[in-house]
Amino acid sequence: MIREFEPEEIAPLGIGAWILGTGGGGSPYLAELNLKTLYAEGKRCRLIDPRALDDDDHVAVVSKMGAPLVGQERLVDPAHLARAVRLMEEVTGKRFRAVMSVEIGGGNAVSPFLAAAHLDIPVVDADAMGRAYPEAQMTSFAIGDLQMYPLTLVDCRDNEVVVARAASWTWMERISRKACTEVGSTAATCKAPRTGREVKEWGVLDTVTKATGLGRAVLEARAAHTDPVAAVVAHEGGKVLFRGKIGDIDRTATGGFLRGSARIDGLGDDAGSRMELAFQNEWAVGFRDGAPVVMTPDLICVLDTVSGEAIGTETARYGQRVTVVALPAPEILLSPKGLAHVGPRAFGYDIDFTSVFSS
């Protein structure tokens, strides 16, 4: 099934994707403005059910790559995303049936729509994470041991890079990240092409619909003057973990990532306690009074306590009143192989994964 993606769906998609981004994927605000501008110019996007793909269809997988903080200062033009796809077609000699995002989190959930508006091909209702992660080997396609090359990268200075081959997903990440860092830590990329069969077997399906529905739940709560944080938790079957005020934020853009930690001082029932959230683009591990209490791949989401708006690792500020919630992860990330790719040890923490939803 293919349907038109309506203009009034853009804002809910951005809100929901920002929450599912777990602090990363880049703020969707500027991507939303770009998409609204394209719609105002008469362009339209279509959404295709992944199950409607033929097994031999070719699907482009796009994303903005780099440090989220840099992406807010140096913008990726929608035309760059489209060019990364066209460059991949030139490299492979194959035309794409559709385009999809590597991650449903943050602004990257909007990236395929920006490309599709220029390319006039549909966007697949799926991604390869069900959230956002910082590295190439942290996708469902990597967990499935699918081919990781080629990759194309385009920047605003008219530089174009093709990674023709890589020895592994980790090597693809290292090589492409180095190229991204050299062009300023932000670029448009088209990842290794996928077939329709691969998307159906290894993609995280229906995530555009999921993000849009979550965004609508937040908007409806705001309109009804009810608690939007509670609406997020109810919609996704999540858990509230901590309420407080951001007391300190330490972050550095290095190696093409945004790394650091945020300290949250407890309020209300959590007064007298502290939560520290460590991040690499996305929130990765949460420590309450020094003890780990939540960790990837559970989705760690920091929300504005009043509005329910997600707070990214690049937008967190001293004094913000926030609520930390956890949302369930896609099943593929919870498998033994999934945990090897995206569990706490994948981020350098010698911690056995324990889900907040296991008790």
N, C-alpha and C positions, 0 to 999 in steps of 0.2 A: 504494500500500500504506500502510495506517495500522496502527501497533502501539502498545501501551502502553509508555511510558517507565518502566522499572522503578526502584524505589527504590535498588537497588544501583548504578545507573548515575549517580547524582547526583555522588558523589565523583569517579569517573574523569572525568566531564565537566568538573568544576571544575579538576582538575589539568591536564588537557590544554588547556583553554581559557586557563588562566593562562599556560601556556607559549606558546601561539599568540598571546597578547595582546601579545607583544614589549614587556612592561613596562607596558602600558596596559589599558584596558577596566575598570579597577578590580578590586581583589582579589575573587575569587569567594567568599571565606569567608562573609561575612554573607549573600550571596544564597543560598548553599547551605543555611545554617541556616534561612532563611525557607522555602525549598522543602521541606526536611525537615519543618518544622513543618506546612506545608500538607498534606504526605503523611500525617503523623501524625493530622491532623484528618479524614482520609478522602478528601481530594481526590486526583485523579490527572491526569497529563498524557499525551497521545498524540503520537506523532511520525509525520508524514506525509512520504512520499517526494515531492520536488518534482515528479517526473514524473507523479505521480498527480493533480496539480492540473488542473482544466479551464482552458482558455485564458482564460475570462471570470470565473474565480473572483477574489474580492478578498482581498488579503493585507495585513494590518497589519504594519508594520515598526517595531519598538519599540527603545528604548534608554534607559539612564540617561545623561544629558548633564551635562558639567561637569568640574571638576578632580578627578582620582582621590583626592587627599589629602582634599579636603572630603567626598567621598563616604564616607570611612571614619569621619567624625565626625558627619555628619548624614545619616541613612539615608533611602533612598527606599522607602516602604512598597509591597508588591506591589499593594495596591489602587490606588495612584497610577498604576502602569503600566496596569492594567486601565481606569482612568478615562480615561487618554489615548486608549485605543483606542475606548472608548464615545463620547468627545467627537468623535473623528474620524467615527464613524458618524453622529452628529447633524449634523455639518457637511456630509457628503457625501450623506447619505440612503441609504447602502448598507451592508449587513451584511457582515461579514468571514467568509470561509470558514476562514481560518487566520491564524496570527501567526508572524512570524519575527524574528530579530535583525538589526540593521544590521551587527553585527560578531561574529565567533565568539570574539574575544579577551576574556579576563578575565571579570568578573562580568556583562558584557553578554551573554555566551553563555547565562546563566541567566535573563536578563530576560524573554524570551518565555515561558519556563516559568512564571514567577511570574504573568504576565498570563493565560496560558492556564488556570492552575489556577482562576482566578476566572471566566474567560469561558466555560469548557467548549468550547473550540475547539482543534484540534490545532496543534502547532508544526511548522513546515516545517524539514526537514533541509537547511538552506542559510543563507547570510548574504550580505552585499554587500561583503565585504572579504577573507575567508579569513584574517583576522588582526584587528588593531585599528589604527585611525587616528583622529586627533583631530578631523577636520573633515568637513563634509557633502559637499564636492566631491571627497572621496577615496574614494568608493564605486564599485563596478562599475556601479551605476545611473547615476551621474554620467558615468562614462566612456562609457556608452551613450547619453548625451544624453536620458535619460528625463525626464519632467516632475518638477520638484522641489517642488511645492506641491500641497495645503496641508500644514501641520504643526501639531500640537497639543502643548502643553506644560502640565504640571500639577506643582504643588509641594505641600509639606506644609502650607502656610498657607491652602490653599483658593483659591489663585490659579490661573486657567486662561487660557492665551494661545492664540490661533489666528493663525497667519500664513497669510492667505488666498491670497497670491500673492507671488512673488519674481521678479526679473528674470533671475536666474541661480542656479546652485548656490552660487557664492561669496556672492551677496547673501543667499541663504537661510541660509547659515552665519553671516554677520555679524549678521543680524537676530535669529535664534534664539539665537545665542551671547550677544548683548546682553541679551535677555530672561532667559536662564539666569543670567547674571552678576547681574542685578538681584534675582533671587529667592534669591541665596546661592551661586551656582556649582554647584548640583546640582538636577536636576529629572528627571521622567519625561517622555519624549516619544514621540509616534507620528509617524513620518516620512510622506512622501508615500505614499499607498497604491499598491500594485503589483497588476497582474493576474497570473493564473497564467502566462500566456504570457511576460510580462516577467521573472518569476522564473526560468522555465526557460531563457530566452534570455540573461539578463544576470546572474543570481545566481551565486554561487560555491556549487556544489552539494555535498551530502553532508558538510558541515563539522561538524555535530553528531556524526555517526558518526565522523568523523576525530578530533575532539577527545576523544571518549570512548575510542576505541581507543588514542590516545596516552597518556591517563591510566592506562589498564589496563596498558600496557607499563611505566610507571614503577612502579606498585604491584607488579607481578609481579617486577620487578628488586629492589625493596626486600625483598619476601618471600623471595626466593632469595639475598639478601645479595650481589647482583652490582651493578655500577655503573649507577645509574639514568640518569646523564648519557649514558653509552654507549648505553643503551636508547633514549633520545630520539633520538640521532643516527642509530642504526640504523633506527628505526621511520620516520623522516621523510626519510632520505637526506641528513642534514645534515653540517656540518663543525664541528669544534672549532677555535676561533680563538685563545683566550687563557685562561690560568688564572692566578689571582692573588687578591689581597686588596683589598677596597675601602679606599682610603686617604683619600678625600675625597668628599663629596657636597654639591652646591650646587643648591638648588631653590627656586623661588618660585611660588606660586599667583597668577597674574595674567591678567586678561582671560578668565577661565573655563578656563584651561589650567594645567597644571603644567609649568614649563619649568626647564631647568638642565642639569647635567652631572655625571657620576660619574667619578672617577679610580680606576683599578685598577692596583695595583702587582704586577708579575709574580712568580710563584712557580714552582719547579721548572724546567722547560725554558724558561720565559718570564722567569726571574729577570733583573733588570737592565733590563727593558723596562717601559713603561707603556702602558696603553690608556685613552683618554678617550672616554666615550660621551655624546654630546649627545642631549637628549630634549625633545620636546613631547608630554607625556602618555606617548608611546611612545619607545623607543630609536630614533633616526633615523640617526645616523652614528657610526661608530667610527674613532678615529684611534690608530694605534700609533706611538708615538714621534713624533707630529706629522703623520704621513702617513695619509690616509684609506685604510682597508683593507676596510671593510664599510659598506654604506649601504642605505637603503630603495630599492626594495621588498623586497630580501632580508630575511627575518625575523631580526632581531637579538634573541637570547634570552639573558638572564642567569640562570643556574641555580645554586642552591646545590650546591657541588661534592660534598657527601656525599649529600644527599637527592634531588637532582634537582628540587627545588621551584623554581618560577619566582620571581624576585625582581622586583617592580614598581618603577617609578620613585618611587612613594610609600613603598615599604617597604625600599628599599636603605639600609643602615646601615654606618657605619665598622666595619671589622674583619671583615666577612663574607667567607668564602672562597668564591669564585665561579668558574664556568667560563662563558665567553662562547661561544655557538655560533650558527651561521647555519643557517637552514632555507630550503628553496626557496619562492619566492613563487608564487601562482597566475598562470597564463599571462596572464590579462587585464591584470594589473598590469605585466607586462613588455612589453606592446605599446607602440609609440611614443606613442599617446594615453594609455595607462596611465601611462607614465613622466612625461608632462606633468602628470598629476594627482598622482602620488605619489612621483616621483623626488626626488633630493636638492635640486633647485632649488625644488621645491614647498615645501620647508622653509627656504629661504633660503641654501642652500649652493651656491656656484658650482662644482659638481663634475659631471663627466660620469659617469653611472651605469656602474659596472663590477661585475658580479656575481661573488661568490666562487666561483660554480659554472661560470663561463665558461672557466676554465683547466683 
